[in-house]
Amino acid sequence: MGLILVFDMDQTILDSSDPYLFERPDTPEGRARVRQIISESLNWNVVNILKRAVRLRKSDKVSAICLLTNNSSTILVAAVDDVLLEITGSSGRYDRFREDGLPEKSYFFDSIMMRQHASRPKTPDNNPPKRIEDIYTMVGDVNLEDVYFFDDMEHELRKTLSADNATHYIRIEPPYSKFTFDRTRYQSVLEALSRLDGVPPILPEPPLPLAAPIAKPLAKPISPPMSGLMPAHIASPQSVHSNNTGPRAALTSSTFKRPNKKGGTRRLRRHTKKNRSKIRNRVR
């Protein structure tokens, strides 16, 4: 038997965080929009591994490409499969769509197991573990050395793998988002594929992450008008650079602004020691 590649779906094959994927109207336009969002949200490192794997599927060097997901949306799972089928042009052997409640069509995957599958255990959080038993259910008895599992979370399956096969559990890090760089170590599966197809164990450069949406800045609050006297150094920035310092500066005049009756301002001059003497001389 050849390699068995088993994939999680959400935040592994694609970024499924867009609410429209789950709230879409069940219309031809709604389904088309879902496929468009999926195409724009794919993890292209995983897609490029899939494109490489399907070329080996005909010769059975890759025996199965499977989907093991805790997503329960048959419409979304079928739509993701549609997009991958269109990209790769390769059909798998999955034919249990009637039993699993999936639409009747040609499928990309060889086997699909969703959260509600009858053989999966029930859990209080409705998030069943992913186990080696699930892989046996999908593809029969397999050698664990041939299994590669891709997921953005830790699952029971990792404990089943021996130390020699620990790198076959490929943890997507960080969980895939179209707004972040994928830093996952895919080297183990790339080397396995390279031994079969003779192509170097490298991936094409993926598209750059999208720019995250920028929140609109809050409106700048308007300060209430100041009443009374306003020192000129507040009203006039140039006064900040004044060289008038020291004791003599206290004897010079300072200008203030006071609101007048017409809504404007008029300048007042504070009387310094020198100015007060001039006024007393005039009065005399």
Residue pairs with C-beta under 8 A, 6 or more apart in sequence:
1 60
1 63
1 142
1 143
1 146
2 56
2 59
2 60
2 61
2 62
2 63
2 146
2 196
3 53
3 56
3 61
3 62
3 63
3 146
3 147
3 148
3 192
3 193
3 196
4 62
4 63
4 64
4 66
4 135
4 139
4 142
4 146
4 147
4 148
5 49
5 50
5 53
5 62
5 64
5 65
5 66
5 148
5 150
5 189
6 66
6 67
6 68
6 135
6 138
6 147
6 148
6 149
6 150
7 13
7 46
7 65
7 66
7 67
7 68
7 149
7 150
7 151
8 68
8 69
8 70
8 130
8 150
8 151
8 152
8 153
8 172
9 16
9 67
9 69
9 71
9 77
9 80
10 16
10 69
10 70
10 71
10 152
11 17
11 152
11 172
11 175
11 176
11 177
12 43
12 46
12 150
12 151
12 152
12 172
12 175
12 176
13 42
13 43
13 46
13 47
13 80
13 84
13 176
14 38
14 41
14 42
14 43
14 80
14 176
15 41
15 43
15 176
15 177
15 178
15 179
16 41
16 71
16 76
17 177
18 37
18 41
20 33
20 34
20 37
21 34
21 37
21 38
21 73
21 76
22 73
22 76
24 30
24 31
24 33
24 34
24 75
26 75
31 75
31 79
34 75
34 76
34 79
35 79
35 82
35 83
38 79
38 80
38 83
39 83
40 178
41 178
42 83
43 172
43 176
43 182
44 204
44 206
44 207
45 182
45 184
45 186
45 203
45 206
46 150
46 172
46 176
47 84
47 87
48 203
48 204
48 206
49 186
49 189
49 190
49 193
49 203
50 65
50 84
50 88
51 87
51 88
52 193
52 197
52 199
53 62
53 65
53 193
54 62
54 65
54 88
54 90
55 197
56 62
56 193
56 196
56 197
57 63
57 65
57 90
57 92
61 196
61 197
62 196
63 139
63 146
64 92
64 93
64 110
64 111
64 138
64 139
65 92
65 108
65 109
65 110
66 109
66 110
66 111
66 112
66 113
66 135
66 138
66 139
67 77
67 81
67 109
67 111
67 112
67 113
68 113
68 130
68 134
68 135
68 138
68 149
69 77
69 112
69 113
69 114
69 115
70 114
70 115
70 127
70 128
70 130
71 77
71 114
71 115
72 114
72 115
72 116
74 100
74 101
74 102
74 103
74 114
75 103
77 102
77 112
77 114
78 102
78 103
78 105
81 107
81 108
81 109
81 112
82 105
82 108
84 108
84 109
85 91
85 106
85 107
85 108
88 108
90 108
91 106
91 107
91 108
92 107
92 108
92 109
92 110
92 111
93 110
93 111
94 107
94 109
94 110
94 111
94 112
95 107
96 111
96 112
97 103
97 104
97 105
97 107
98 104
100 112
100 114
100 117
102 112
110 138
110 139
111 138
111 139
113 119
113 120
113 134
113 137
113 138
115 126
115 127
115 128
119 133
119 134
119 137
120 128
120 134
121 128
121 129
122 128
123 129
129 155
129 156
129 157
130 149
130 151
130 155
130 156
130 157
131 155
131 156
131 157
131 160
132 144
132 157
132 160
134 157
135 142
135 147
135 149
135 157
136 142
144 160
144 161
144 162
144 165
144 168
145 164
145 165
145 168
147 161
147 165
147 168
148 168
148 170
148 188
148 189
148 192
149 157
149 168
149 169
149 170
150 170
150 172
151 169
151 170
151 171
151 172
152 171
152 172
152 173
152 174
152 175
152 176
153 171
153 175
154 171
157 169
158 166
158 169
161 168
161 169
167 185
167 187
167 188
168 188
168 189
170 184
170 185
170 186
170 188
170 189
171 184
172 182
172 184
173 183
173 184
174 180
174 183
176 182
177 209
178 209
178 210
179 209
179 210
179 211
179 212
180 209
181 209
182 206
186 203
187 201
190 201
190 202
190 203
191 201
193 199
193 201
194 200
194 201
227 259
228 258
229 256
229 257
229 258
229 268
230 256
230 257
230 258
231 254
231 256
232 239
232 254
232 255
232 256
232 257
233 239
233 240
233 242
235 257
244 252
251 272
251 273
251 274
252 272
253 269
253 270
253 271
253 272
253 275
254 270
255 267
255 268
255 269
255 270
256 267
256 268
256 270
257 265
257 266
257 267
257 268
258 265
258 266
258 268
259 265
260 266
269 275
271 279
